Amino acid sequence: MNDRAWLSRLRQGDERAFARLVDMYREPFYRLAYRLVGALDAEDVTQEIFVRIYRGLRHFREQSSLNTWVYRIAVNACHEWNRKRRAPEVPLEDEWMTGIDLPDPEHEAIQNVIWSNVENALESLDEKHRTIIVLHELQGLTYGEIAGAMELPVGTVKSRLHYAMRALRERLGVLESV
């Protein structure tokens, strides 16, 4: 089935078409929610994202790509959740440390300290900077996709990412290369 036919079926409420959308985005949206709202609420926020997408499909006007549109909904859902709830938890070591063979306990202790510092530094960033780092560095979105998802010009995305990474480096005490 081509994308146009699939989108048409989505708008008509076809359950199999929506199941395909859920299969495509379940993991990326869960990871996004995990990073922006924390482990405890990630599953609930992911479900909320899909409810919002389902309810909003009839309003999708194809002025952007479907990917951009659903990510905009996902980012907005995470931000709203944070405004209504508590500050987010951002445990980084779980995903980034998977599959790494640690040669000894000393190395593991050092890695834990490093990841704890990165986690704390990321948590200390304001929401707009944390979001842009998560979307670009952890979700792998392009500048254009981030621009659409956050409803910002591409230049603003690049600038904000630059300042977000600078702030993260400052919090980590990392010297910038000349």
Secondary structure, DSSP 8 states (H G I E B T S, - for coil): --HHHHHHHHHTT-HHHHHHHHHHHHHHHHHHHHHHH-TTTHHHHHHHHHHHHHHHGGG--SSS-HHHHHHHHHHHHHHHHHHHS-------HHHHTTT----SHHHHHHHHHHHHHHHHHHHHS-HHHHHHHIIIIIS---HHHHHHHHT--HHHHHHHHHHHHHHHHHHHT-----
